[in-house]
Amino acid sequence: MSFKNVDFKQSKITFHFAKFGEGDKSFENASFGNNGCDFRKVEFGSGKIDFRKAGFGNGDVFFDESEFISGKLIFRLATFGSGLKSFENIDFGTADALFENVNFGTGTVSFAQSKARNITFKGSHLNVYLDLKINECDSIDLTDTVIRDIVDLKPSTYPIKITKLYLVGTRNLGRIIVDWEMNNVKNLIKNQSDSTLKQKAEQFNIFKENFHLNGQYEDEDKAYVQFKRFEHRAEVINVKTKGGKEYLKAPFLFFRWLVFDKMGLFATSPLRVLFSMLLVYVCFSLLYLLVGFFNAGSIINAVGATDNLSFLQTCFYHSAITFLTIGYGDYYPMGFERGISIIEGWSGVFLMSYFTVAFVRKILR
C-alpha cells in the first residue's frame, strides 16, 4: 500500500481504527498539511511502515493505541511542526521504531505507557519535551542527538522497564529527568554489549553533569564513581593491549584503583575515607609490632616516661602520633621502624587531606 509523495493539502487526515494487514505501507515524502493527522488505534500489522521525509506541518499528530506486529516504523528525516506529537499506549510488538535525523519541531512528543523493543532517535535535534516514560522497552538510542529541552524518563504513577539507554555522542544542552535508583541508571549503561568501556564512561559523565544541573547531588556522586571506574578500566585494557612501555603505567593505575576508588570512592564518601584511615593506622601499628618481634627495630622512650606502656601499647601510641603528624617526641623509632614511620607520616597527611576534601565537598552542597 503506497501513499508515497501524496500531498494531502490542508485536509484533516484520519485513519482512526484503520486495519492495514500484512505487507509494507509507504507514506514516504508525503505532506500532511497543518490540520493534523489521526492514526489512533490503527492496526498496522506486519511489514515496514515508512514515513521517511514526510512533512506533518503544525497540526497535532496522533498514533495513540496503535498496534504493530513486526517490521519497522520509519520516520527517518521526517519533519514535524509545533503541534502535539503523541505515540502513547502503542504496542510496537517486535517492530523497531526509527526516528533518525528527525526534526520534531517544538512542543511535546510523548511515548508514555507504550511498549517497544527498540526506539532510536539517532542524530535528531530534540527541541521538544520528550516524554519517554515507556512501560517496557529493550533499548532507547539517543546516540548523537542534541537535547535542547527536556527528556523525561522518571517513573511517576507506573513503573518503567528500560533495559538499555544509549547516550553516545549526545549533546545535552537541556535536562534529562531521571532517577538513579528508580530508573536503574547503572544497568542502563552497563547492559550495553556493543559500546566500549570509554563510551560507557562518557555516558556516565553525561549523567553526572546532568544530575549536577538538576541538583541531584547524591545521584551525581554515583554517576561520577561509575564514570571514573569505566575510565580506569579502559586505561587498564589499553595498557594490556599495547604492552611494552605502557606497562610502566601499571603502578600508577594500581595506586589510583586502591587509593582513589577503594579507599574513598573518588572523594564522594567521607565515611569510607575515615574507615580507610582507621584501617591504615591499625596496619601500621601492627607492622611496628611485627618488626619489633623480629628485633629489626624498636621504639624508644626518649623522656623516661613512667607510664609503663607495654610494647603493644607503645606501637599503637607511636603509630597514632605519627599518623596524625602530632610528633610529641616522647617516643622515637630505631632501625626499620624509622622507615615505616616516614611512610606512615606521609600516609597520614595524604589521607587527612583526602578526608578533608571529601567532607568539605559534602558540606558545601
Residue frames as qw, qx, qy, qz and C-alpha x, y, z in Angstrom:
[[0.000, 0.890, 0.457, 0.000, 0.00, 0.00, 0.00],
 [0.502, 0.010, 0.045, 0.864, 1.51, 3.31, -1.02],
 [0.009, 0.950, 0.300, -0.090, 0.77, 6.95, -0.23],
 [0.620, -0.217, 0.171, 0.735, 4.23, 7.93, -1.44],
 [0.208, 0.039, 0.246, 0.946, 4.62, 11.61, -2.44],
 [0.112, -0.697, -0.660, -0.258, 0.94, 12.29, -1.70],
 [0.059, 0.134, -0.217, 0.965, 0.10, 15.89, -0.80],
 [0.137, -0.548, -0.816, 0.126, -2.93, 15.89, 1.48],
 [0.013, 0.626, 0.186, 0.757, -3.13, 19.69, 1.21],
 [0.163, -0.313, 0.446, -0.823, -4.96, 21.22, 4.18],
 [0.736, -0.276, -0.465, -0.406, -7.28, 18.29, 4.75],
 [0.518, -0.499, 0.571, -0.396, -7.68, 16.70, 8.16],
 [0.561, 0.272, -0.765, -0.163, -6.28, 13.21, 7.70],
 [0.648, -0.317, 0.484, -0.496, -7.99, 10.46, 9.67],
 [0.555, 0.201, -0.793, -0.151, -7.03, 6.78, 9.65],
 [0.436, -0.312, 0.579, -0.615, -8.73, 6.18, 13.00],
 [0.771, -0.012, 0.555, -0.311, -9.45, 2.43, 13.58],
 [0.661, 0.561, -0.394, -0.305, -7.97, 1.50, 10.18],
 [0.822, -0.253, 0.504, 0.075, -6.56, -2.02, 9.60],
 [0.311, 0.733, -0.486, -0.360, -3.70, -2.42, 7.16],
 [0.992, 0.080, 0.080, -0.055, -2.93, -6.13, 7.47],
 [0.769, -0.283, 0.337, 0.464, 0.36, -7.60, 6.21],
 [0.601, 0.549, 0.265, 0.516, 2.85, -6.02, 3.84],
 [0.385, -0.137, -0.078, 0.909, 4.70, -2.73, 3.55],
 [0.068, 0.890, 0.450, -0.004, 2.93, 0.63, 3.85],
 [0.509, 0.030, 0.073, 0.857, 4.61, 3.72, 2.48],
 [0.004, 0.950, 0.301, -0.089, 3.93, 7.37, 3.31],
 [0.621, -0.199, 0.154, 0.742, 7.39, 8.38, 2.11],
 [0.189, 0.007, 0.222, 0.957, 7.72, 12.08, 1.29],
 [0.114, -0.682, -0.676, -0.254, 4.01, 12.61, 1.97],
 [0.043, 0.205, -0.190, 0.959, 2.79, 16.06, 3.03],
 [0.218, -0.497, -0.829, 0.136, 0.11, 16.13, 5.73],
 [0.073, -0.713, -0.247, -0.652, -0.53, 19.90, 5.90],
 [0.054, 0.308, -0.487, 0.815, -1.26, 21.86, 9.07],
 [0.650, -0.316, -0.060, -0.688, -4.59, 20.39, 10.14],
 [0.481, -0.382, 0.725, -0.312, -3.14, 17.33, 11.82],
 [0.633, 0.156, -0.683, -0.329, -3.46, 13.62, 11.22],
 [0.679, -0.330, 0.431, -0.495, -5.05, 10.85, 13.24],
 [0.583, 0.249, -0.766, -0.108, -3.60, 7.31, 13.29],
 [0.409, -0.326, 0.635, -0.568, -5.13, 6.37, 16.65],
 [0.717, 0.003, 0.625, -0.309, -5.99, 2.71, 17.27],
 [0.661, 0.551, -0.379, -0.339, -4.73, 1.71, 13.84],
 [0.864, -0.200, 0.455, 0.082, -3.70, -1.92, 13.34],
 [0.254, 0.766, -0.477, -0.348, -0.59, -1.68, 11.16],
 [0.990, 0.129, 0.019, -0.055, 0.02, -5.43, 11.15],
 [0.740, -0.342, 0.347, 0.464, 3.42, -6.64, 9.97],
 [0.605, 0.568, 0.266, 0.490, 5.83, -5.16, 7.46],
 [0.394, -0.094, -0.060, 0.912, 7.62, -1.83, 7.03],
 [0.040, 0.897, 0.439, -0.041, 5.68, 1.37, 7.74],
 [0.558, 0.059, 0.125, 0.818, 7.62, 4.12, 6.02],
 [0.002, -0.952, -0.290, 0.097, 7.20, 7.83, 6.86],
 [0.604, -0.190, 0.166, 0.756, 10.64, 8.88, 5.58],
 [0.182, 0.033, 0.229, 0.956, 10.89, 12.57, 4.67],
 [0.126, -0.687, -0.676, -0.235, 7.22, 13.04, 5.46],
 [0.063, 0.220, -0.186, 0.956, 6.10, 16.53, 6.46],
 [0.232, -0.516, -0.812, 0.144, 3.49, 16.80, 9.23],
 [0.050, -0.676, -0.204, -0.706, 3.07, 20.57, 9.38],
 [0.052, -0.322, 0.488, -0.809, 1.94, 22.31, 12.56],
 [0.736, -0.304, -0.217, -0.565, -1.08, 20.15, 13.27],
 [0.590, -0.416, 0.620, -0.306, -1.42, 17.57, 16.05],
 [0.572, 0.306, -0.729, -0.218, -0.23, 14.07, 15.18],
 [0.688, -0.316, 0.473, -0.450, -1.75, 11.07, 16.95],
 [0.560, 0.236, -0.779, -0.151, -0.64, 7.44, 16.87],
 [0.402, -0.327, 0.631, -0.577, -2.09, 6.57, 20.28],
 [0.719, -0.007, 0.601, -0.348, -3.03, 2.95, 20.99],
 [0.691, 0.513, -0.395, -0.323, -1.89, 1.77, 17.57],
 [0.840, -0.270, 0.472, -0.006, -0.63, -1.79, 17.21],
 [0.438, 0.647, -0.587, -0.212, 2.28, -3.28, 15.31],
 [0.990, -0.117, 0.061, -0.055, 3.17, -6.94, 14.96],
 [0.745, -0.262, 0.314, 0.527, 6.62, -6.91, 13.37],
 [0.537, 0.659, 0.241, 0.469, 8.80, -5.00, 10.93],
 [0.406, -0.139, -0.129, 0.894, 9.90, -1.36, 11.19],
 [0.061, 0.921, 0.380, -0.054, 8.27, 2.01, 11.75],
 [0.585, 0.025, 0.133, 0.800, 10.49, 4.52, 9.94],
 [0.038, 0.959, 0.258, -0.115, 10.38, 8.31, 10.40],
 [0.627, -0.218, 0.195, 0.722, 13.92, 9.00, 9.13],
 [0.212, 0.024, 0.253, 0.943, 14.33, 12.66, 8.04],
 [0.108, -0.712, -0.651, -0.238, 10.67, 13.41, 8.76],
 [0.111, 0.188, -0.199, 0.955, 9.69, 16.92, 9.89],
 [0.235, -0.666, -0.702, 0.097, 7.10, 17.96, 12.45],
 [0.037, 0.664, 0.072, 0.744, 5.80, 21.39, 13.39],
 [0.096, -0.357, 0.478, -0.797, 4.55, 22.94, 16.60],
 [0.757, -0.282, -0.186, -0.560, 1.64, 20.59, 17.29],
 [0.667, -0.403, 0.573, -0.254, 1.42, 17.71, 19.74],
 [0.560, 0.354, -0.724, -0.193, 3.14, 14.50, 18.64],
 [0.654, -0.330, 0.495, -0.468, 1.55, 11.63, 20.56],
 [0.598, 0.236, -0.753, -0.141, 2.69, 7.98, 20.43],
 [0.371, -0.334, 0.644, -0.579, 1.15, 6.97, 23.74],
 [0.731, 0.004, 0.568, -0.378, -0.07, 3.48, 24.67],
 [0.668, 0.507, -0.438, -0.324, 1.34, 1.98, 21.49],
 [0.829, -0.240, 0.503, 0.048, 2.20, -1.72, 21.35],
 [0.294, 0.713, -0.516, -0.373, 5.08, -1.94, 18.88],
 [0.994, 0.082, 0.031, -0.069, 5.28, -5.72, 19.14],
 [0.787, -0.233, 0.274, 0.501, 8.66, -6.75, 17.72],
 [0.468, 0.769, 0.191, 0.391, 8.79, -3.76, 15.36],
 [0.513, -0.257, -0.103, 0.812, 11.64, -1.26, 15.68],
 [0.118, 0.943, 0.307, -0.050, 10.77, 2.45, 15.72],
 [0.618, 0.011, 0.142, 0.773, 13.33, 4.56, 13.86],
 [0.040, 0.972, 0.223, -0.056, 13.22, 8.34, 14.40],
 [0.679, -0.210, 0.179, 0.681, 16.65, 9.07, 12.95],
 [0.243, -0.021, 0.235, 0.941, 17.63, 12.62, 11.95],
 [0.057, -0.705, -0.673, -0.214, 14.08, 13.78, 12.60],
 [0.023, 0.223, -0.134, 0.965, 13.12, 17.42, 13.08],
 [0.187, -0.487, -0.832, 0.187, 10.49, 17.26, 15.82],
 [0.067, -0.709, -0.255, -0.654, 9.76, 20.99, 15.68],
 [0.067, -0.307, 0.516, -0.797, 8.59, 22.36, 19.03],
 [0.723, -0.297, -0.094, -0.617, 6.07, 21.36, 21.68],
 [0.603, -0.347, 0.656, -0.292, 5.66, 17.85, 23.10],
 [0.635, 0.242, -0.685, -0.263, 6.47, 14.35, 21.88],
 [0.583, -0.361, 0.547, -0.480, 5.06, 11.60, 24.09],
 [0.564, 0.154, -0.794, -0.164, 5.65, 7.84, 24.18],
 [0.374, -0.312, 0.608, -0.627, 4.06, 7.43, 27.61],
 [0.708, -0.025, 0.589, -0.389, 2.94, 3.91, 28.57],
 [0.747, 0.486, -0.334, -0.307, 3.95, 2.41, 25.23],
 [0.814, -0.288, 0.493, 0.109, 5.65, -0.97, 24.80],
 [0.581, 0.752, -0.284, -0.125, 8.53, -1.33, 22.36],
 [0.937, -0.046, 0.014, 0.346, 11.60, -3.35, 21.54],
 [0.534, -0.159, 0.103, 0.824, 13.93, -0.69, 20.15],
 [0.180, 0.943, 0.279, 0.006, 13.36, 3.04, 19.66],
 [0.620, -0.116, 0.114, 0.768, 16.12, 5.13, 18.13],
 [0.113, 0.963, 0.188, -0.158, 16.44, 8.91, 17.82],
 [0.691, -0.173, 0.248, 0.656, 19.96, 8.89, 16.32],
 [0.351, 0.128, 0.306, 0.876, 21.10, 12.25, 15.03],
 [0.088, -0.773, -0.537, -0.327, 17.88, 14.06, 15.88],
 [0.106, 0.252, -0.275, 0.922, 17.71, 17.56, 17.34],
 [0.332, -0.551, -0.762, 0.070, 15.36, 17.42, 20.30],
 [0.004, 0.230, -0.115, 0.966, 13.95, 20.90, 20.80],
 [0.612, -0.394, -0.367, -0.579, 10.83, 19.40, 22.40],
 [0.523, -0.366, 0.613, -0.465, 9.66, 17.99, 25.69],
 [0.591, 0.200, -0.741, -0.248, 10.22, 14.28, 25.01],
 [0.697, -0.337, 0.401, -0.489, 8.19, 12.03, 27.29],
 [0.544, 0.307, -0.775, -0.095, 9.90, 8.62, 27.39],
 [0.458, -0.232, 0.680, -0.524, 8.04, 7.22, 30.37],
 [0.638, 0.180, -0.617, -0.425, 7.62, 3.97, 28.47],
 [0.874, -0.324, 0.161, -0.326, 6.17, 0.89, 30.11],
 [0.836, -0.209, 0.450, 0.236, 8.61, -1.56, 28.57],
 [0.548, 0.807, -0.214, -0.062, 11.48, -1.13, 26.13],
 [0.925, -0.062, 0.011, 0.376, 14.64, -3.11, 25.45],
 [0.528, -0.185, 0.080, 0.825, 16.65, -0.11, 24.26],
 [0.184, 0.952, 0.227, -0.095, 16.28, 3.62, 23.66],
 [0.690, 0.049, 0.182, 0.699, 19.00, 5.11, 21.49],
 [0.031, 0.977, 0.130, -0.168, 19.79, 8.82, 21.81],
 [0.698, -0.155, 0.294, 0.634, 23.17, 8.50, 20.06],
 [0.325, 0.092, 0.310, 0.889, 24.43, 11.75, 18.52],
 [0.072, -0.804, -0.543, -0.231, 21.27, 13.63, 19.46],
 [0.164, 0.245, -0.221, 0.930, 21.22, 17.25, 20.59],
 [0.300, -0.636, -0.701, 0.119, 18.95, 17.74, 23.61],
 [0.117, 0.324, -0.036, 0.938, 17.79, 21.33, 23.97],
 [0.553, -0.460, -0.071, -0.691, 14.71, 20.82, 26.11],
 [0.532, -0.359, 0.642, -0.421, 13.62, 18.02, 28.47],
 [0.603, 0.094, -0.762, -0.218, 13.85, 14.26, 28.08],
 [0.569, -0.390, 0.395, -0.607, 11.68, 12.71, 30.78],
 [0.589, 0.134, -0.794, -0.064, 12.43, 9.15, 31.90],
 [0.069, -0.192, 0.735, -0.646, 11.50, 9.32, 35.57],
 [0.272, -0.384, -0.872, -0.136, 8.68, 6.98, 36.69],
 [0.279, -0.269, 0.169, -0.906, 5.62, 8.65, 38.16],
 [0.718, -0.113, 0.282, -0.626, 2.40, 6.67, 38.56],
 [0.983, 0.140, 0.057, -0.108, 3.53, 3.46, 36.87],
 [0.654, -0.472, 0.460, 0.371, 6.84, 1.56, 36.66],
 [0.521, 0.764, -0.297, -0.239, 9.20, 1.95, 33.71],
 [0.843, -0.209, 0.454, 0.200, 11.18, -1.01, 32.41],
 [0.521, 0.810, -0.263, -0.055, 14.01, 0.07, 30.11],
 [0.946, -0.150, 0.069, 0.277, 16.97, -2.28, 29.66],
 [0.614, -0.059, 0.180, 0.767, 19.44, -0.07, 27.78],
 [0.145, 0.959, 0.185, -0.161, 19.79, 3.65, 27.14],
 [0.706, 0.156, 0.178, 0.667, 22.39, 4.92, 24.67],
 [0.040, -0.971, -0.090, 0.219, 23.83, 8.44, 25.05],
 [0.694, -0.118, 0.321, 0.633, 26.96, 8.01, 22.93],
 [0.302, 0.187, 0.328, 0.875, 27.92, 11.37, 21.45],
 [0.119, -0.802, -0.572, -0.125, 24.84, 13.06, 22.92],
 [0.195, 0.263, -0.152, 0.932, 24.99, 16.84, 23.44],
 [0.297, -0.651, -0.689, 0.120, 22.86, 17.62, 26.46],
 [0.116, 0.263, -0.036, 0.957, 22.02, 21.33, 26.40],
 [0.545, -0.476, -0.220, -0.655, 18.74, 20.76, 28.24],
 [0.439, -0.377, 0.654, -0.487, 17.74, 18.36, 31.03],
 [0.556, -0.025, -0.808, -0.194, 17.29, 14.62, 31.37],
 [0.587, -0.417, 0.302, -0.625, 14.75, 13.90, 34.09],
 [0.798, 0.076, -0.598, -0.013, 15.88, 10.58, 35.53],
 [0.603, -0.661, 0.326, -0.304, 16.42, 8.95, 38.93],
 [0.147, 0.539, -0.829, 0.022, 19.49, 6.78, 39.65],
 [0.297, -0.060, 0.904, -0.302, 17.62, 4.16, 41.66],
 [0.626, 0.404, 0.433, -0.507, 14.14, 4.24, 40.11],
 [0.672, 0.647, -0.205, -0.297, 15.47, 4.07, 36.55],
 [0.892, -0.204, 0.327, 0.237, 18.35, 1.75, 37.46],
 [0.338, 0.900, -0.224, -0.160, 20.69, 4.06, 35.56],
 [0.341, -0.588, 0.716, 0.157, 23.80, 1.99, 36.30],
 [0.597, 0.100, 0.787, 0.117, 22.42, -1.00, 34.41],
 [0.535, 0.788, 0.207, -0.223, 21.04, 1.14, 31.57],
 [0.242, 0.836, -0.472, -0.142, 24.66, 1.78, 30.58],
 [0.360, -0.434, 0.826, 0.005, 26.29, -1.45, 31.79],
 [0.735, 0.264, 0.605, -0.156, 23.81, -3.57, 29.78],
 [0.526, 0.771, -0.201, -0.299, 25.16, -2.16, 26.52],
 [0.867, -0.128, 0.414, 0.245, 27.02, -5.05, 24.90],
 [0.663, 0.524, 0.286, 0.452, 28.01, -3.06, 21.80],
 [0.036, 0.962, -0.110, 0.248, 29.61, 0.03, 23.39],
 [0.631, 0.314, -0.490, 0.512, 33.23, 0.34, 24.51],
 [0.539, -0.494, -0.468, 0.497, 34.40, 0.98, 28.06],
 [0.224, -0.096, 0.009, 0.970, 35.36, 4.52, 27.06],
 [0.257, -0.362, -0.470, -0.763, 31.91, 5.14, 25.58],
 [0.553, -0.573, -0.604, 0.013, 30.28, 3.86, 28.77],
 [0.447, -0.341, -0.292, 0.774, 32.49, 6.23, 30.78],
 [0.028, 0.109, 0.222, 0.968, 31.44, 9.17, 28.59],
 [0.411, -0.491, -0.581, -0.503, 27.76, 8.30, 29.07],
 [0.561, -0.556, -0.514, 0.334, 28.11, 8.16, 32.86],
 [0.316, -0.167, -0.077, 0.931, 29.83, 11.55, 32.64],
 [0.186, -0.355, -0.420, -0.814, 26.80, 12.94, 30.78],
 [0.561, -0.592, -0.564, -0.129, 24.59, 11.67, 33.60],
 [0.543, -0.354, -0.355, 0.674, 26.97, 13.13, 36.19],
 [0.115, 0.027, 0.087, 0.989, 26.79, 16.60, 34.66],
 [0.364, -0.438, -0.531, -0.627, 23.02, 16.30, 34.21],
 [0.586, -0.550, -0.572, 0.165, 22.48, 15.33, 37.87],
 [0.387, -0.226, -0.221, 0.866, 24.59, 18.30, 38.95],
 [0.099, -0.196, -0.272, -0.937, 22.43, 20.69, 36.93],
 [0.539, -0.465, -0.557, -0.428, 19.29, 19.09, 38.40],
 [0.328, -0.592, 0.426, -0.600, 20.60, 19.41, 41.96],
 [0.967, -0.173, -0.096, -0.161, 20.60, 15.59, 42.39],
 [0.032, 0.793, -0.591, 0.142, 23.94, 15.56, 44.18],
 [0.673, -0.278, 0.673, -0.131, 23.76, 12.02, 45.58],
 [0.843, 0.436, 0.315, 0.001, 22.96, 10.70, 42.12],
 [0.370, 0.876, -0.307, 0.044, 25.76, 12.86, 40.72],
 [0.326, -0.639, 0.692, -0.081, 28.26, 11.16, 43.04],
 [0.792, 0.033, 0.607, -0.056, 27.10, 7.70, 41.97],
 [0.718, 0.687, 0.109, 0.032, 27.38, 8.60, 38.30],
 [0.108, 0.883, -0.452, 0.057, 30.81, 10.13, 38.89],
 [0.573, -0.425, 0.700, -0.032, 32.10, 6.95, 40.54],
 [0.815, 0.308, 0.489, 0.041, 30.93, 4.85, 37.58],
 [0.470, 0.876, -0.106, 0.016, 32.45, 7.36, 35.15],
 [0.104, -0.785, 0.608, -0.047, 35.86, 7.13, 36.84],
 [0.704, -0.197, 0.680, -0.044, 35.68, 3.32, 37.15],
 [0.797, 0.495, 0.341, 0.061, 34.92, 2.74, 33.48],
 [0.294, 0.912, -0.283, 0.047, 37.53, 5.31, 32.51],
 [0.380, -0.626, 0.679, -0.040, 40.05, 3.39, 34.65],
 [0.802, 0.078, 0.592, 0.000, 39.07, 0.04, 33.13],
 [0.658, 0.750, 0.064, 0.020, 39.52, 1.48, 29.64],
 [0.073, 0.858, -0.505, 0.063, 43.05, 2.58, 30.55],
 [0.609, -0.367, 0.701, -0.052, 43.88, -0.84, 32.02],
 [0.822, 0.380, 0.424, 0.019, 42.70, -2.58, 28.84],
 [0.443, 0.881, -0.163, 0.029, 44.72, -0.11, 26.77],
 [0.227, -0.729, 0.645, -0.036, 47.88, -0.94, 28.77],
 [0.724, -0.091, 0.684, -0.022, 47.31, -4.69, 28.39],
 [0.746, 0.608, 0.270, -0.019, 46.64, -4.33, 24.66],
 [0.373, 0.883, -0.268, 0.094, 49.63, -2.14, 23.79],
 [0.921, -0.233, -0.058, 0.308, 52.09, -3.69, 26.25],
 [0.597, 0.427, -0.110, 0.671, 55.75, -2.61, 26.18],
 [0.198, 0.200, -0.309, 0.908, 56.36, 0.79, 27.75],
 [0.486, -0.479, -0.254, -0.685, 52.67, 1.07, 28.58],
 [0.754, -0.349, -0.542, 0.124, 53.25, -1.34, 31.47],
 [0.345, 0.121, -0.377, 0.851, 55.12, 1.48, 33.23],
 [0.363, -0.376, -0.057, -0.851, 51.69, 2.95, 33.93],
 [0.656, -0.288, -0.690, -0.106, 50.64, -0.15, 35.88],
 [0.394, -0.214, -0.606, 0.658, 51.86, 1.01, 39.33],
 [0.136, 0.008, 0.081, -0.987, 50.05, 4.34, 38.94],
 [0.568, -0.195, -0.496, -0.627, 46.86, 2.59, 37.81],
 [0.598, -0.272, -0.730, 0.186, 47.04, 0.25, 40.80],
 [0.206, -0.142, -0.434, 0.865, 47.59, 3.18, 43.18],
 [0.319, -0.070, -0.142, -0.934, 44.63, 5.04, 41.69],
 [0.629, -0.245, -0.648, -0.353, 42.43, 1.96, 41.94],
 [0.553, -0.266, -0.682, 0.398, 43.38, 1.25, 45.56],
 [0.211, -0.239, -0.361, 0.876, 43.51, 4.78, 46.99],
 [0.227, 0.045, -0.144, -0.962, 41.15, 6.89, 44.91],
 [0.597, -0.170, -0.556, -0.552, 38.49, 4.24, 44.32],
 [0.666, -0.272, -0.692, 0.062, 38.52, 1.64, 47.09],
 [0.408, -0.221, -0.521, 0.717, 39.61, 3.92, 49.92],
 [0.018, 0.374, 0.263, -0.889, 37.44, 6.92, 49.16],
 [0.403, 0.624, 0.666, 0.068, 35.11, 6.39, 46.17],
 [0.377, 0.435, 0.257, 0.776, 36.83, 9.28, 44.40],
 [0.093, 0.000, -0.330, 0.940, 36.25, 11.67, 47.32],
 [0.450, -0.352, -0.399, -0.717, 32.48, 11.08, 47.32],
 [0.774, -0.466, -0.411, -0.123, 32.36, 9.20, 50.65],
 [0.069, -0.722, 0.475, -0.499, 33.93, 10.85, 53.75],
 [0.811, -0.382, 0.328, -0.297, 32.93, 7.86, 55.91],
 [0.963, 0.219, -0.025, 0.154, 34.80, 5.46, 53.64],
 [0.417, 0.669, -0.367, 0.494, 37.90, 7.65, 53.80],
 [0.424, -0.639, 0.417, -0.487, 37.58, 7.79, 57.60],
 [0.959, -0.156, 0.204, -0.119, 37.30, 4.00, 57.79],
 [0.815, 0.457, -0.172, 0.312, 40.31, 3.67, 55.47],
 [0.057, 0.749, -0.425, 0.506, 42.30, 5.99, 57.76],
 [0.707, -0.476, 0.391, -0.347, 41.47, 3.79, 60.77],
 [0.988, 0.122, 0.084, 0.039, 42.43, 0.65, 58.85],
 [0.595, 0.626, -0.290, 0.412, 45.76, 2.11, 57.70],
 [0.246, -0.717, 0.438, -0.483, 46.53, 3.26, 61.26],
 [0.873, -0.298, 0.327, -0.206, 45.91, -0.24, 62.67],
 [0.918, 0.350, -0.050, 0.181, 48.02, -1.85, 59.93],
 [0.338, 0.706, -0.399, 0.478, 50.98, 0.41, 60.68],
 [0.527, -0.608, 0.417, -0.423, 50.61, -0.25, 64.42],
 [0.965, -0.085, 0.239, -0.062, 50.75, -3.99, 63.84],
 [0.748, 0.564, -0.186, 0.297, 53.69, -3.55, 61.46],
 [0.049, -0.750, 0.486, -0.446, 55.68, -1.80, 64.24],
 [0.771, -0.381, 0.416, -0.295, 54.84, -4.72, 66.49],
 [0.966, 0.243, 0.066, 0.058, 55.95, -7.27, 63.89],
 [0.506, 0.694, -0.343, 0.381, 59.27, -5.53, 63.20],
 [0.303, -0.668, 0.513, -0.446, 59.95, -5.33, 66.93],
 [0.930, -0.168, 0.256, -0.202, 59.12, -9.02, 67.35],
 [0.907, 0.316, -0.007, 0.277, 61.89, -9.89, 64.85],
 [0.563, -0.629, 0.076, 0.531, 64.31, -7.45, 66.55],
 [0.535, 0.408, 0.344, 0.655, 64.64, -5.44, 63.33],
 [0.033, 0.513, 0.010, 0.858, 63.80, -2.18, 65.08],
 [0.337, -0.476, -0.697, 0.417, 62.33, -0.68, 68.20],
 [0.098, -0.806, -0.215, -0.542, 60.51, 2.34, 69.60],
 [0.509, -0.011, -0.495, 0.704, 62.49, 4.14, 72.29],
 [0.310, -0.874, -0.370, 0.058, 61.17, 6.16, 75.25],
 [0.483, 0.509, -0.103, 0.705, 63.07, 9.44, 74.99],
 [0.184, -0.653, 0.151, -0.719, 61.88, 11.20, 78.19],
 [0.157, 0.112, -0.860, 0.473, 61.93, 8.48, 80.80],
 [0.591, -0.285, -0.157, -0.738, 58.16, 8.18, 80.93],
 [0.120, -0.163, 0.891, -0.408, 56.89, 6.13, 83.87],
 [0.697, 0.075, 0.036, -0.712, 53.51, 5.16, 82.41],
 [0.414, -0.203, 0.887, -0.029, 54.81, 1.60, 81.89],
 [0.732, 0.422, -0.094, -0.527, 53.23, 1.08, 78.44],
 [0.810, -0.032, 0.565, 0.152, 53.59, -2.40, 77.04],
 [0.249, -0.238, 0.596, 0.726, 55.31, -2.75, 73.67],
 [0.160, 0.518, 0.780, 0.312, 51.90, -3.33, 72.04],
 [0.065, -0.889, -0.381, 0.244, 50.56, -0.13, 73.58],
 [0.287, -0.616, 0.275, 0.680, 53.73, 1.73, 72.61],
 [0.295, 0.101, 0.722, 0.617, 53.33, 0.63, 68.98],
 [0.067, 0.723, 0.657, 0.205, 49.74, 1.88, 68.79],
 [0.211, -0.867, -0.171, 0.417, 50.61, 5.13, 70.59],
 [0.317, -0.439, 0.434, 0.720, 53.61, 5.88, 68.38],
 [0.256, 0.328, 0.755, 0.507, 51.56, 4.99, 65.30],
 [0.007, 0.842, 0.537, -0.051, 48.81, 7.44, 66.30],
 [0.191, -0.847, 0.031, 0.495, 51.09, 10.44, 66.88],
 [0.326, -0.249, 0.617, 0.671, 52.98, 9.64, 63.67],
 [0.222, 0.479, 0.771, 0.357, 49.87, 9.12, 61.51],
 [0.038, -0.906, -0.420, 0.032, 48.27, 12.31, 62.82],
 [0.501, 0.518, -0.093, 0.687, 51.63, 14.15, 62.45],
 [0.469, -0.870, -0.109, -0.103, 51.49, 15.28, 66.11],
 [0.680, 0.408, -0.352, 0.497, 55.09, 14.30, 66.88],
 [0.545, -0.833, -0.001, -0.100, 55.40, 14.81, 70.69],
 [0.378, 0.674, -0.569, 0.280, 58.92, 13.36, 70.65],
 [0.611, -0.512, 0.491, -0.350, 58.42, 11.25, 73.79],
 [0.827, -0.029, 0.551, 0.109, 58.97, 8.11, 71.67],
 [0.349, 0.717, -0.422, -0.431, 61.17, 7.74, 68.63],
 [0.976, 0.187, 0.061, -0.093, 61.83, 4.85, 66.25],
 [0.253, -0.640, 0.682, 0.249, 65.05, 2.92, 65.66],
 [0.398, -0.055, 0.875, 0.268, 66.07, 0.53, 62.89],
 [0.053, 0.295, 0.768, 0.566, 63.45, -0.37, 60.31],
 [0.059, -0.716, -0.633, 0.288, 60.85, 1.36, 62.43],
 [0.105, -0.535, 0.078, 0.834, 62.25, 4.68, 61.16],
 [0.032, 0.031, -0.682, -0.730, 61.42, 3.93, 57.53],
 [0.126, -0.515, -0.842, -0.105, 57.98, 2.73, 58.49],
 [0.135, -0.675, -0.410, 0.599, 57.39, 5.93, 60.47],
 [0.036, -0.339, 0.328, 0.881, 58.31, 8.08, 57.46],
 [0.130, -0.202, -0.802, -0.547, 55.87, 6.22, 55.22],
 [0.185, -0.606, -0.756, 0.162, 53.12, 6.39, 57.85],
 [0.113, -0.560, -0.178, 0.801, 53.62, 10.13, 58.34],
 [0.093, 0.157, -0.513, -0.839, 53.21, 10.73, 54.61],
 [0.195, -0.348, -0.874, -0.278, 50.16, 8.42, 54.50],
 [0.158, -0.601, -0.617, 0.483, 48.57, 10.29, 57.40],
 [0.013, 0.453, -0.075, -0.888, 48.99, 13.69, 55.73],
 [0.151, 0.008, -0.712, -0.685, 47.63, 12.34, 52.45],
 [0.229, -0.427, -0.868, -0.113, 44.59, 10.60, 53.93],
 [0.106, -0.593, -0.479, 0.638, 43.70, 13.50, 56.21],
 [0.098, 0.343, -0.277, -0.892, 43.78, 15.79, 53.17],
 [0.200, -0.141, -0.847, -0.472, 41.69, 13.27, 51.27],
 [0.171, -0.536, -0.787, 0.254, 39.14, 13.19, 54.09],
 [0.029, -0.518, -0.187, 0.834, 39.02, 17.00, 54.24],
 [0.159, 0.148, -0.539, -0.814, 38.31, 17.23, 50.50],
 [0.258, -0.306, -0.876, -0.268, 35.54, 14.61, 50.68],
 [0.188, -0.550, -0.664, 0.470, 33.99, 16.11, 53.82],
 [0.022, 0.458, 0.020, -0.889, 34.04, 19.72, 52.61],
 [0.153, -0.008, -0.700, -0.698, 32.64, 18.61, 49.25],
 [0.240, -0.477, -0.844, -0.049, 29.60, 17.13, 51.02],
 [0.178, -0.580, -0.461, 0.648, 29.14, 20.09, 53.36],
 [0.002, -0.302, 0.218, 0.928, 29.29, 22.75, 50.64],
 [0.215, -0.222, -0.745, -0.591, 26.41, 21.06, 48.85]]
